[in-house]
Amino acid sequence: MARFAPFVVIVTLAASSACEPRVKTALNVVPPLPTVPTPAPRCAESGQSAPLIVEWPSAERAMIESRAKAGLVLLRYKDCNIAVLSQCATKAKSAYAWVGTTRKRDRLVVTDRNELYANLPLGAATLEGTLARAKSLDVDMTVVGRYETDRGGLRVDDLTGDDCARATHVVTGITVGAFRFSAGTRGSASAGACVLGVKAGGSTSSTHEVLAEDGDDSACTTMTQAAATPPPNCAAPLRLDLVPIGTEKKSTPDCAPGTTWDGTKCKDAASPPIGCTVAEASLSVCSNRCAGDDATACVSLGVIYERRGEAAFAAAAYNKACTRNVGEGCSGLASMLIDGVSQPKDTPRAASLFERGCDLRHPEACTWLGHLHRMELIAGADATKATGWYTRGCDSGDSFACYWLADALLEGRGAPKDQGRAALILQRLCTQKHALSCMKLKSLGG
């Protein structure tokens, strides 16, 4: 039985075969959610002075770009979260200067928890589940230069603005270019392989699920060191250099404990794997890891219990992952509530869990919430809200969220009609082998 069976009616394509959803449906009663305190974050801000920001939603990266044009960017960096402070600036006029470089290609492959928190600390908590499933997170970057300031550091009395009391760090450098951030999947269907139970161009061999991308690598080929600015469409922010307010900039970035800077990234020599395989033989392994500090293993544990028909245990495992900030756990529990097998359906509670999953940057959760609004399955359903959730899912890298966003733009449902923008979205998806988008694009004459 496919997850979210009611949504199948909005797919106009006939399915040649069904795909098994990533998290299977429930078979029994879901226990009430207990109140579990949120654990302390694994990352320590003092150890993360040059984080990548490729996992950020596009709107947040755009804010970095816009603020950098106005002057030095001030941030609040606490508990593994960054907030750009729009109402805080330096009293003295300060700006970034462009320093072009020869075009460089760099590839970061994250295969364990330590490297994840060392290089992507801002999104690490929400990416643990993806890393456990895909076994690697890959960042392919083309670097063409940096925006730098000659200010070595700032004091509190150098700042002015309503938000400055919250400021903890200043951005002293921004590495720019183009990137593609993807999850490597081996021996399992890619996330782009199923939509509402319909097979759509996926693969069961080694594939990559694109989580985010920005800039155009081909545009970067026009870069020359003498250029006063980066090439158009090759200025996406990749990495930030952060200096705490009240300290001076260091020549070499700090890395988290247990990792060292190798010239391009924080590198860990060895670290135990996270997560566990979804196989009954690994039940004890997943259970032990879930009982420890590996919340991503709780998601796999939930899937195992569902396959065994032990829904109450599955719900408890998903709930544990969700309360420990793994978005896939929230989505797994929400899926059980939507299906309502051997239990009353609880769509409002499911919607709340999907929203939490979306906030934890699990893109598919945003998409499912969009479906709930689109199909008017929750109180207060609204087409504009549906389009908003599809937009969030699309910005976070879910191809099907982008597909339904394009569909909404074509129909003028929840947003003004915009066939041009819809066609651009479908073209991008089609180049990524998204079969539904290619077919929709063909129907438009593209």
C-alpha positions as a Markdown table, in Angstrom:
| # | Residue | x | y | z |
|---|---|---|---|---|
| 1 | Met | 0.0 | 0.0 | 0.0 |
| 2 | Ala | 1.5 | 3.3 | -1.0 |
| 3 | Arg | 1.8 | 6.1 | 1.4 |
| 4 | Phe | -0.7 | 9.0 | 0.9 |
| 5 | Ala | -3.0 | 6.9 | -1.3 |
| 6 | Pro | -5.6 | 9.8 | -1.5 |
| 7 | Phe | -3.0 | 11.9 | -3.4 |
| 8 | Val | -2.7 | 9.4 | -6.2 |
| 9 | Val | -5.7 | 10.9 | -7.9 |
| 10 | Ile | -3.7 | 14.1 | -8.7 |
| 11 | Val | -1.2 | 12.1 | -10.8 |
| 12 | Thr | -2.5 | 12.0 | -14.4 |
| 13 | Leu | 0.1 | 9.4 | -15.6 |
| 14 | Ala | -0.6 | 5.7 | -15.5 |
| 15 | Ala | 1.8 | 3.8 | -13.4 |
| 16 | Ser | 3.5 | 0.8 | -15.0 |
| 17 | Ser | 4.6 | -0.4 | -11.6 |
| 18 | Ala | 4.5 | 0.9 | -8.0 |
| 19 | Cys | 7.5 | 2.0 | -5.9 |
| 20 | Glu | 7.8 | 1.1 | -2.3 |
| 21 | Pro | 7.8 | 4.4 | -0.3 |
| 22 | Arg | 10.8 | 5.3 | 1.8 |
| 23 | Val | 8.9 | 4.9 | 5.0 |
| 24 | Lys | 6.1 | 2.3 | 5.0 |
| 25 | Thr | 2.6 | 2.7 | 6.2 |
| 26 | Ala | 1.4 | 1.9 | 9.7 |
| 27 | Leu | -0.2 | -1.4 | 10.7 |
| 28 | Asn | -1.3 | -0.7 | 14.2 |
| 29 | Val | -1.9 | 1.9 | 16.9 |
| 30 | Val | 0.3 | 4.9 | 17.3 |
| 31 | Pro | 1.1 | 5.8 | 21.0 |
| 32 | Pro | 0.8 | 9.5 | 22.1 |
| 33 | Leu | 3.8 | 11.7 | 21.7 |
| 34 | Pro | 5.8 | 12.0 | 25.0 |
| 35 | Thr | 7.5 | 15.2 | 25.8 |
| 36 | Val | 11.2 | 14.7 | 25.3 |
| 37 | Pro | 13.7 | 17.5 | 26.0 |
| 38 | Thr | 15.7 | 18.6 | 23.0 |
| 39 | Pro | 19.3 | 17.3 | 23.3 |
| 40 | Ala | 22.2 | 19.7 | 23.3 |
| 41 | Pro | 23.7 | 20.3 | 19.8 |
| 42 | Arg | 26.8 | 18.4 | 18.8 |
| 43 | Cys | 28.5 | 21.3 | 17.2 |
| 44 | Ala | 30.4 | 24.0 | 19.1 |
| 45 | Glu | 30.4 | 27.4 | 17.5 |
| 46 | Ser | 33.9 | 28.1 | 18.7 |
| 47 | Gly | 35.1 | 25.2 | 16.6 |
| 48 | Gln | 33.4 | 26.2 | 13.3 |
| 49 | Ser | 35.0 | 29.3 | 11.9 |
| 50 | Ala | 34.7 | 28.4 | 8.1 |
| 51 | Pro | 31.5 | 26.5 | 7.6 |
| 52 | Leu | 30.1 | 25.6 | 4.1 |
| 53 | Ile | 26.6 | 27.0 | 3.5 |
| 54 | Val | 25.6 | 24.9 | 0.5 |
| 55 | Glu | 22.9 | 23.1 | 2.5 |
| 56 | Trp | 21.1 | 26.4 | 3.3 |
| 57 | Pro | 17.8 | 27.2 | 1.6 |
| 58 | Ser | 18.3 | 29.5 | -1.4 |
| 59 | Ala | 16.5 | 32.3 | 0.4 |
| 60 | Glu | 19.0 | 32.4 | 3.2 |
| 61 | Arg | 22.0 | 32.3 | 0.8 |
| 62 | Ala | 20.4 | 35.2 | -1.1 |
| 63 | Met | 20.2 | 37.2 | 2.1 |
| 64 | Ile | 23.9 | 36.7 | 2.6 |
| 65 | Glu | 24.5 | 38.0 | -0.9 |
| 66 | Ser | 22.2 | 41.1 | -0.5 |
| 67 | Arg | 23.6 | 42.0 | 2.9 |
| 68 | Ala | 27.2 | 41.7 | 1.7 |
| 69 | Lys | 26.5 | 44.3 | -1.0 |
| 70 | Ala | 25.5 | 46.8 | 1.7 |
| 71 | Gly | 28.5 | 46.3 | 4.0 |
| 72 | Leu | 29.9 | 43.7 | 6.4 |
| 73 | Val | 27.5 | 40.9 | 7.4 |
| 74 | Leu | 26.8 | 40.6 | 11.1 |
| 75 | Leu | 25.3 | 37.3 | 12.4 |
| 76 | Arg | 24.0 | 35.6 | 15.5 |
| 77 | Tyr | 25.6 | 32.2 | 15.7 |
| 78 | Lys | 24.3 | 30.1 | 18.5 |
| 79 | Asp | 23.2 | 26.4 | 19.0 |
| 80 | Cys | 24.3 | 25.5 | 15.5 |
| 81 | Asn | 22.0 | 28.1 | 14.0 |
| 82 | Ile | 22.8 | 31.3 | 12.2 |
| 83 | Ala | 20.6 | 34.3 | 11.8 |
| 84 | Val | 21.6 | 37.2 | 9.5 |
| 85 | Leu | 21.0 | 40.5 | 11.3 |
| 86 | Ser | 19.5 | 42.9 | 8.9 |
| 87 | Gln | 19.3 | 45.7 | 11.5 |
| 88 | Cys | 23.0 | 45.7 | 12.5 |
| 89 | Ala | 25.9 | 47.4 | 10.7 |
| 90 | Thr | 29.3 | 48.9 | 11.4 |
| 91 | Lys | 29.5 | 52.5 | 12.4 |
| 92 | Ala | 32.4 | 53.1 | 10.0 |
| 93 | Lys | 31.8 | 52.4 | 6.4 |
| 94 | Ser | 33.2 | 48.9 | 5.7 |
| 95 | Ala | 32.9 | 46.8 | 2.6 |
| 96 | Tyr | 34.2 | 43.6 | 1.0 |
| 97 | Ala | 36.8 | 43.7 | -1.8 |
| 98 | Trp | 36.7 | 41.2 | -4.6 |
| 99 | Val | 39.8 | 39.0 | -4.9 |
| 100 | Gly | 39.6 | 36.8 | -8.1 |
| 101 | Thr | 41.5 | 33.5 | -8.4 |
| 102 | Thr | 42.2 | 31.0 | -11.1 |
| 103 | Arg | 39.2 | 28.7 | -11.5 |
| 104 | Lys | 39.4 | 25.8 | -9.1 |
| 105 | Arg | 37.3 | 22.7 | -8.7 |
| 106 | Asp | 36.9 | 21.1 | -5.3 |
| 107 | Arg | 35.0 | 18.0 | -4.2 |
| 108 | Leu | 34.1 | 17.3 | -0.6 |
| 109 | Val | 32.8 | 13.8 | 0.2 |
| 110 | Val | 31.3 | 13.5 | 3.7 |
| 111 | Thr | 31.0 | 9.8 | 4.8 |
| 112 | Asp | 30.8 | 10.1 | 8.6 |
| 113 | Arg | 29.3 | 12.1 | 11.4 |
| 114 | Asn | 32.5 | 14.0 | 12.4 |
| 115 | Glu | 33.1 | 15.2 | 8.9 |
| 116 | Leu | 29.4 | 16.2 | 8.6 |
| 117 | Tyr | 29.6 | 18.4 | 11.7 |
| 118 | Ala | 33.0 | 19.7 | 10.9 |
| 119 | Asn | 32.1 | 21.0 | 7.4 |
| 120 | Leu | 28.3 | 21.5 | 7.4 |
| 121 | Pro | 27.6 | 22.3 | 11.1 |
| 122 | Leu | 24.6 | 24.5 | 10.3 |
| 123 | Gly | 22.6 | 21.8 | 8.7 |
| 124 | Ala | 24.3 | 18.7 | 10.2 |
| 125 | Ala | 21.5 | 17.8 | 12.6 |
| 126 | Thr | 19.0 | 17.6 | 9.8 |
| 127 | Leu | 21.3 | 15.9 | 7.4 |
| 128 | Glu | 22.3 | 12.9 | 9.6 |
| 129 | Gly | 19.3 | 10.9 | 8.4 |
| 130 | Thr | 20.2 | 11.6 | 4.7 |
| 131 | Leu | 23.8 | 10.6 | 5.3 |
| 132 | Ala | 22.8 | 7.4 | 7.0 |
| 133 | Arg | 20.6 | 6.5 | 4.1 |
| 134 | Ala | 22.8 | 7.6 | 1.3 |
| 135 | Lys | 26.2 | 6.7 | 2.9 |
| 136 | Ser | 27.8 | 9.9 | 1.5 |
| 137 | Leu | 27.1 | 13.6 | 1.0 |
| 138 | Asp | 29.0 | 15.1 | -1.9 |
| 139 | Val | 29.7 | 18.8 | -2.6 |
| 140 | Asp | 31.1 | 19.6 | -6.0 |
| 141 | Met | 32.3 | 23.2 | -6.1 |
| 142 | Thr | 33.8 | 25.5 | -8.6 |
| 143 | Val | 35.6 | 28.4 | -6.9 |
| 144 | Val | 36.4 | 31.6 | -8.7 |
| 145 | Gly | 37.4 | 33.9 | -5.8 |
| 146 | Arg | 36.5 | 35.5 | -2.5 |
| 147 | Tyr | 35.0 | 38.7 | -1.1 |
| 148 | Glu | 37.3 | 39.8 | 1.7 |
| 149 | Thr | 37.5 | 42.6 | 4.2 |
| 150 | Asp | 40.7 | 44.1 | 5.6 |
| 151 | Arg | 39.0 | 44.4 | 9.0 |
| 152 | Gly | 40.7 | 41.8 | 11.2 |
| 153 | Gly | 37.8 | 41.9 | 13.7 |
| 154 | Leu | 35.2 | 44.0 | 15.3 |
| 155 | Arg | 34.4 | 45.2 | 18.8 |
| 156 | Val | 30.9 | 45.7 | 20.2 |
| 157 | Asp | 31.3 | 49.5 | 20.1 |
| 158 | Asp | 32.0 | 49.3 | 16.4 |
| 159 | Leu | 28.4 | 48.3 | 15.7 |
| 160 | Thr | 25.2 | 50.2 | 15.4 |
| 161 | Gly | 21.6 | 49.1 | 15.0 |
| 162 | Asp | 18.6 | 47.6 | 16.8 |
| 163 | Asp | 19.8 | 44.0 | 16.3 |
| 164 | Cys | 23.4 | 44.5 | 17.4 |
| 165 | Ala | 22.8 | 43.3 | 20.9 |
| 166 | Arg | 22.3 | 39.9 | 19.4 |
| 167 | Ala | 25.4 | 39.9 | 17.2 |
| 168 | Thr | 28.0 | 37.3 | 17.9 |
| 169 | His | 30.1 | 37.0 | 14.7 |
| 170 | Val | 31.1 | 39.0 | 11.7 |
| 171 | Val | 31.6 | 37.5 | 8.2 |
| 172 | Thr | 35.2 | 38.5 | 7.1 |
| 173 | Gly | 35.3 | 36.5 | 3.9 |
| 174 | Ile | 32.9 | 34.8 | 1.5 |
| 175 | Thr | 34.1 | 32.1 | -1.0 |
| 176 | Val | 32.0 | 32.2 | -4.2 |
| 177 | Gly | 31.4 | 30.2 | -7.4 |
| 178 | Ala | 29.0 | 27.4 | -8.2 |
| 179 | Phe | 28.1 | 24.2 | -6.5 |
| 180 | Arg | 26.0 | 21.1 | -6.5 |
| 181 | Phe | 25.2 | 19.4 | -3.2 |
| 182 | Ser | 24.0 | 15.8 | -3.5 |
| 183 | Ala | 23.4 | 12.6 | -1.6 |
| 184 | Gly | 25.1 | 9.5 | -3.0 |
| 185 | Thr | 22.8 | 6.5 | -2.9 |
| 186 | Arg | 24.0 | 3.0 | -3.6 |
| 187 | Gly | 21.9 | -0.1 | -4.1 |
| 188 | Ser | 18.5 | 1.6 | -3.5 |
| 189 | Ala | 16.0 | 3.7 | -5.3 |
| 190 | Ser | 16.8 | 7.4 | -5.4 |
| 191 | Ala | 14.5 | 9.8 | -3.7 |
| 192 | Gly | 13.5 | 11.1 | -7.1 |
| 193 | Ala | 12.3 | 7.6 | -8.2 |
| 194 | Cys | 8.8 | 7.7 | -6.7 |
| 195 | Val | 6.0 | 10.3 | -6.5 |
| 196 | Leu | 2.8 | 9.2 | -4.8 |
| 197 | Gly | 3.6 | 5.6 | -5.5 |
| 198 | Val | 4.3 | 6.1 | -9.2 |
| 199 | Lys | 7.7 | 5.1 | -10.7 |
| 200 | Ala | 9.3 | 8.2 | -12.3 |
| 201 | Gly | 12.7 | 7.7 | -13.8 |
| 202 | Gly | 14.6 | 6.5 | -10.7 |
| 203 | Ser | 17.4 | 4.1 | -10.6 |
| 204 | Thr | 18.2 | 1.1 | -8.4 |
| 205 | Ser | 22.0 | 1.4 | -8.9 |
| 206 | Ser | 24.5 | 4.0 | -7.7 |
| 207 | Thr | 22.8 | 7.4 | -8.2 |
| 208 | His | 22.9 | 10.9 | -6.7 |
| 209 | Glu | 19.9 | 12.9 | -5.3 |
| 210 | Val | 20.5 | 16.6 | -5.8 |
| 211 | Leu | 19.8 | 18.3 | -2.5 |
| 212 | Ala | 20.7 | 21.9 | -3.6 |
| 213 | Glu | 22.6 | 23.7 | -6.3 |
| 214 | Asp | 23.4 | 27.3 | -7.2 |
| 215 | Gly | 25.4 | 29.0 | -9.9 |
| 216 | Asp | 26.3 | 27.6 | -13.3 |
| 217 | Asp | 29.6 | 25.8 | -13.7 |
| 218 | Ser | 29.8 | 26.7 | -17.4 |
| 219 | Ala | 29.4 | 30.4 | -16.6 |
| 220 | Cys | 32.5 | 30.1 | -14.3 |
| 221 | Thr | 34.7 | 29.2 | -17.3 |
| 222 | Thr | 34.7 | 32.9 | -18.3 |
| 223 | Met | 36.5 | 33.9 | -15.1 |
| 224 | Thr | 39.7 | 35.9 | -15.4 |
| 225 | Gln | 41.8 | 37.0 | -12.4 |
| 226 | Ala | 41.8 | 40.5 | -13.7 |
| 227 | Ala | 38.0 | 40.7 | -13.6 |
| 228 | Ala | 36.6 | 43.2 | -11.1 |
| 229 | Thr | 33.7 | 40.9 | -10.2 |
| 230 | Pro | 32.9 | 37.2 | -10.6 |
| 231 | Pro | 31.2 | 36.1 | -13.8 |
| 232 | Pro | 27.3 | 36.4 | -13.9 |
| 233 | Asn | 25.7 | 33.3 | -12.5 |
| 234 | Cys | 29.0 | 32.2 | -10.9 |
| 235 | Ala | 28.8 | 34.1 | -7.6 |
| 236 | Ala | 26.9 | 31.7 | -5.3 |
| 237 | Pro | 28.2 | 31.9 | -1.7 |
| 238 | Leu | 29.9 | 28.6 | -0.8 |
| 239 | Arg | 31.8 | 29.2 | 2.5 |
| 240 | Leu | 31.8 | 31.9 | 5.2 |
| 241 | Asp | 34.8 | 33.0 | 7.2 |
| 242 | Leu | 33.4 | 33.8 | 10.7 |
| 243 | Val | 35.2 | 35.8 | 13.4 |
| 244 | Pro | 33.6 | 36.2 | 16.9 |
| 245 | Ile | 32.9 | 39.8 | 17.9 |
| 246 | Gly | 35.7 | 41.1 | 20.1 |
| 247 | Thr | 38.4 | 38.8 | 18.6 |
| 248 | Glu | 40.9 | 39.0 | 15.7 |
| 249 | Lys | 40.8 | 37.0 | 12.6 |
| 250 | Lys | 43.1 | 34.0 | 12.5 |
| 251 | Ser | 45.3 | 33.0 | 9.5 |
| 252 | Thr | 44.0 | 29.4 | 9.6 |
| 253 | Pro | 40.3 | 28.5 | 10.2 |
| 254 | Asp | 39.4 | 26.6 | 13.4 |
| 255 | Cys | 37.9 | 23.2 | 13.1 |
| 256 | Ala | 35.7 | 21.2 | 15.5 |
| 257 | Pro | 37.5 | 19.0 | 18.0 |
| 258 | Gly | 38.7 | 15.8 | 16.4 |
| 259 | Thr | 39.2 | 17.4 | 13.0 |
| 260 | Thr | 41.9 | 19.4 | 11.4 |
| 261 | Trp | 42.1 | 21.9 | 8.5 |
| 262 | Asp | 43.7 | 20.3 | 5.4 |
| 263 | Gly | 43.8 | 23.5 | 3.3 |
| 264 | Thr | 40.3 | 23.3 | 1.9 |
| 265 | Lys | 38.1 | 21.6 | 4.6 |
| 266 | Cys | 38.0 | 20.2 | 8.1 |
| 267 | Lys | 39.0 | 16.6 | 7.8 |
| 268 | Asp | 38.5 | 13.6 | 10.1 |
| 269 | Ala | 40.7 | 10.6 | 9.7 |
| 270 | Ala | 38.2 | 8.1 | 11.0 |
| 271 | Ser | 34.8 | 8.1 | 12.6 |
| 272 | Pro | 32.2 | 5.4 | 13.3 |
| 273 | Pro | 29.4 | 5.1 | 10.7 |
| 274 | Ile | 26.0 | 6.5 | 11.5 |
| 275 | Gly | 22.6 | 5.0 | 11.0 |
| 276 | Cys | 22.0 | 1.3 | 10.2 |
| 277 | Thr | 20.8 | -0.8 | 7.3 |
| 278 | Val | 17.1 | -1.4 | 7.0 |
| 279 | Ala | 17.2 | -5.2 | 7.4 |
| 280 | Glu | 15.8 | -7.4 | 10.1 |
| 281 | Ala | 19.2 | -8.8 | 10.7 |
| 282 | Ser | 20.3 | -5.3 | 11.9 |
| 283 | Leu | 17.4 | -4.9 | 14.4 |
| 284 | Ser | 19.7 | -5.2 | 17.4 |
| 285 | Val | 22.3 | -2.9 | 15.8 |
| 286 | Cys | 19.7 | -0.3 | 15.0 |
| 287 | Ser | 18.1 | -0.7 | 18.4 |
| 288 | Asn | 21.4 | -0.2 | 20.3 |
| 289 | Arg | 22.4 | 2.8 | 18.2 |
| 290 | Cys | 18.9 | 4.4 | 18.6 |
| 291 | Ala | 19.1 | 3.9 | 22.3 |
| 292 | Gly | 22.5 | 5.7 | 22.3 |
| 293 | Asp | 23.1 | 9.1 | 20.6 |
| 294 | Asp | 22.4 | 8.1 | 17.0 |
| 295 | Ala | 19.0 | 9.4 | 16.3 |
| 296 | Thr | 19.2 | 8.6 | 12.6 |
| 297 | Ala | 19.2 | 4.9 | 13.5 |
| 298 | Cys | 15.8 | 5.4 | 15.0 |
| 299 | Val | 14.4 | 6.1 | 11.6 |
| 300 | Ser | 15.7 | 2.8 | 10.2 |
| 301 | Leu | 14.5 | 1.1 | 13.3 |
| 302 | Gly | 11.0 | 2.4 | 12.7 |
| 303 | Val | 11.0 | 1.0 | 9.2 |
| 304 | Ile | 12.1 | -2.4 | 10.4 |
| 305 | Tyr | 9.4 | -2.5 | 13.0 |
| 306 | Glu | 6.7 | -1.5 | 10.5 |
| 307 | Arg | 7.9 | -4.3 | 8.2 |
| 308 | Arg | 7.5 | -6.7 | 11.1 |
| 309 | Gly | 4.0 | -5.4 | 11.8 |
| 310 | Glu | 4.9 | -3.9 | 15.2 |
| 311 | Ala | 3.5 | -0.5 | 14.6 |
| 312 | Ala | 3.5 | 0.7 | 18.2 |
| 313 | Phe | 7.3 | 0.2 | 18.3 |
| 314 | Ala | 7.7 | 1.8 | 14.9 |
| 315 | Ala | 5.8 | 4.9 | 16.1 |
| 316 | Ala | 8.0 | 5.1 | 19.2 |
| 317 | Ala | 11.2 | 4.9 | 17.1 |
| 318 | Tyr | 10.0 | 7.6 | 14.7 |
| 319 | Asn | 8.9 | 9.7 | 17.5 |
| 320 | Lys | 12.3 | 9.4 | 19.2 |
| 321 | Ala | 14.0 | 10.5 | 16.0 |
| 322 | Cys | 11.6 | 13.4 | 15.6 |
| 323 | Thr | 12.1 | 14.7 | 19.1 |
| 324 | Arg | 15.8 | 14.5 | 18.6 |
| 325 | Asn | 15.6 | 16.8 | 15.5 |
| 326 | Val | 15.7 | 14.2 | 12.7 |
| 327 | Gly | 13.1 | 15.4 | 10.2 |
| 328 | Glu | 12.6 | 12.0 | 8.6 |
| 329 | Gly | 11.4 | 10.6 | 11.9 |
| 330 | Cys | 8.7 | 13.3 | 12.0 |
| 331 | Ser | 7.6 | 12.4 | 8.5 |
| 332 | Gly | 7.6 | 8.7 | 9.3 |
| 333 | Leu | 5.3 | 9.2 | 12.3 |
| 334 | Ala | 3.1 | 11.6 | 10.3 |
| 335 | Ser | 2.7 | 9.0 | 7.5 |
| 336 | Met | 1.4 | 6.4 | 10.0 |
| 337 | Leu | -1.2 | 8.9 | 11.2 |
| 338 | Ile | -2.3 | 9.7 | 7.6 |
| 339 | Asp | -2.9 | 6.1 | 6.7 |
| 340 | Gly | -4.8 | 5.3 | 9.8 |
| 341 | Val | -4.6 | 1.5 | 9.4 |
| 342 | Ser | -6.3 | -0.2 | 12.4 |
| 343 | Gln | -6.6 | 3.3 | 14.1 |
| 344 | Pro | -8.5 | 6.5 | 13.6 |
| 345 | Lys | -6.8 | 8.8 | 11.2 |
| 346 | Asp | -5.3 | 12.0 | 12.8 |
| 347 | Thr | -4.6 | 14.3 | 9.9 |
| 348 | Pro | -4.2 | 17.5 | 12.0 |
| 349 | Arg | -1.6 | 15.9 | 14.1 |
| 350 | Ala | 0.1 | 14.5 | 11.0 |
| 351 | Ala | 0.1 | 18.0 | 9.5 |
| 352 | Ser | 1.8 | 19.3 | 12.6 |
| 353 | Leu | 4.5 | 16.6 | 12.4 |
| 354 | Phe | 5.1 | 17.3 | 8.7 |
| 355 | Glu | 5.5 | 21.0 | 9.5 |
| 356 | Arg | 8.1 | 20.1 | 12.1 |
| 357 | Gly | 9.8 | 17.8 | 9.6 |
| 358 | Cys | 9.9 | 20.6 | 7.1 |
| 359 | Asp | 11.3 | 23.0 | 9.7 |
| 360 | Leu | 14.0 | 20.4 | 10.3 |
| 361 | Arg | 14.9 | 20.6 | 6.6 |
| 362 | His | 13.4 | 17.3 | 5.5 |
| 363 | Pro | 12.3 | 18.4 | 2.1 |
| 364 | Glu | 9.7 | 15.7 | 1.5 |
| 365 | Ala | 7.8 | 16.8 | 4.6 |
| 366 | Cys | 7.3 | 20.2 | 3.1 |
| 367 | Thr | 5.9 | 18.5 | -0.1 |
| 368 | Trp | 3.5 | 16.3 | 1.8 |
| 369 | Leu | 2.2 | 19.3 | 3.7 |
| 370 | Gly | 1.6 | 21.0 | 0.4 |
| 371 | His | -0.4 | 18.0 | -0.7 |
| 372 | Leu | -2.6 | 18.1 | 2.4 |
| 373 | His | -3.5 | 21.7 | 1.6 |
| 374 | Arg | -3.9 | 21.1 | -2.1 |
| 375 | Met | -6.2 | 18.1 | -1.6 |
| 376 | Glu | -8.1 | 20.0 | 1.1 |
| 377 | Leu | -7.5 | 17.2 | 3.7 |
| 378 | Ile | -7.0 | 19.5 | 6.6 |
| 379 | Ala | -8.9 | 22.3 | 8.2 |
| 380 | Gly | -8.0 | 25.7 | 6.8 |
| 381 | Ala | -6.6 | 24.1 | 3.6 |
| 382 | Asp | -5.5 | 26.8 | 1.2 |
| 383 | Ala | -4.1 | 26.8 | -2.3 |
| 384 | Thr | -1.7 | 29.6 | -1.4 |
| 385 | Lys | -0.4 | 27.7 | 1.6 |
| 386 | Ala | 0.0 | 24.6 | -0.6 |
| 387 | Thr | 2.2 | 26.6 | -3.1 |
| 388 | Gly | 4.2 | 28.0 | -0.2 |
| 389 | Trp | 5.0 | 24.5 | 1.2 |
| 390 | Tyr | 5.9 | 23.3 | -2.3 |
| 391 | Thr | 8.2 | 26.3 | -2.6 |
| 392 | Arg | 9.9 | 25.5 | 0.7 |
| 393 | Gly | 10.3 | 21.8 | -0.4 |
| 394 | Cys | 11.7 | 22.9 | -3.8 |
| 395 | Asp | 14.1 | 25.3 | -2.2 |
| 396 | Ser | 15.4 | 22.5 | 0.0 |
| 397 | Gly | 16.0 | 20.2 | -2.9 |
| 398 | Asp | 12.9 | 18.0 | -3.3 |
| 399 | Ser | 12.3 | 17.5 | -7.0 |
| 400 | Phe | 8.7 | 16.6 | -6.6 |
| 401 | Ala | 8.0 | 19.8 | -4.6 |
| 402 | Cys | 9.5 | 21.6 | -7.6 |
| 403 | Tyr | 7.2 | 19.6 | -10.0 |
| 404 | Trp | 4.0 | 20.5 | -8.1 |
| 405 | Leu | 5.2 | 24.1 | -7.7 |
| 406 | Ala | 5.5 | 24.3 | -11.5 |
| 407 | Asp | 2.1 | 22.7 | -11.8 |
| 408 | Ala | 0.6 | 25.3 | -9.5 |
| 409 | Leu | 2.2 | 28.1 | -11.5 |
| 410 | Leu | 0.9 | 26.7 | -14.8 |
| 411 | Glu | -2.7 | 26.6 | -13.3 |
| 412 | Gly | -2.5 | 29.8 | -11.4 |
| 413 | Arg | -3.4 | 27.9 | -8.3 |
| 414 | Gly | -2.2 | 29.6 | -5.1 |
| 415 | Ala | 0.0 | 31.9 | -7.1 |
| 416 | Pro | -0.3 | 34.1 | -10.2 |
| 417 | Lys | 0.0 | 32.2 | -13.5 |
| 418 | Asp | 3.6 | 32.2 | -14.7 |
| 419 | Gln | 4.2 | 29.7 | -17.5 |
| 420 | Gly | 7.7 | 31.1 | -18.1 |
| 421 | Arg | 8.9 | 30.3 | -14.5 |
| 422 | Ala | 7.1 | 27.0 | -14.6 |
| 423 | Ala | 8.8 | 26.0 | -17.8 |
| 424 | Leu | 12.2 | 26.9 | -16.3 |
| 425 | Ile | 11.6 | 24.7 | -13.3 |
| 426 | Leu | 10.4 | 21.8 | -15.5 |
| 427 | Gln | 13.5 | 22.2 | -17.8 |
| 428 | Arg | 15.8 | 22.0 | -14.9 |
| 429 | Leu | 14.1 | 18.9 | -13.5 |
| 430 | Cys | 14.0 | 17.3 | -16.9 |
| 431 | Thr | 17.8 | 17.7 | -17.2 |
| 432 | Gln | 18.0 | 15.8 | -13.9 |
| 433 | Lys | 16.1 | 12.8 | -15.5 |
| 434 | His | 12.8 | 13.6 | -13.7 |
| 435 | Ala | 10.4 | 11.8 | -16.0 |
| 436 | Leu | 7.1 | 13.5 | -15.0 |
| 437 | Ser | 8.7 | 16.9 | -15.6 |
| 438 | Cys | 9.9 | 15.9 | -19.0 |
| 439 | Met | 6.5 | 14.7 | -20.0 |
| 440 | Lys | 4.8 | 17.8 | -18.6 |
| 441 | Leu | 7.4 | 20.0 | -20.5 |
| 442 | Lys | 6.7 | 18.1 | -23.7 |
| 443 | Ser | 2.9 | 18.8 | -23.3 |
| 444 | Leu | 3.8 | 22.5 | -23.2 |
| 445 | Gly | 5.7 | 22.2 | -26.5 |
| 446 | Gly | 9.1 | 22.6 | -24.7 |
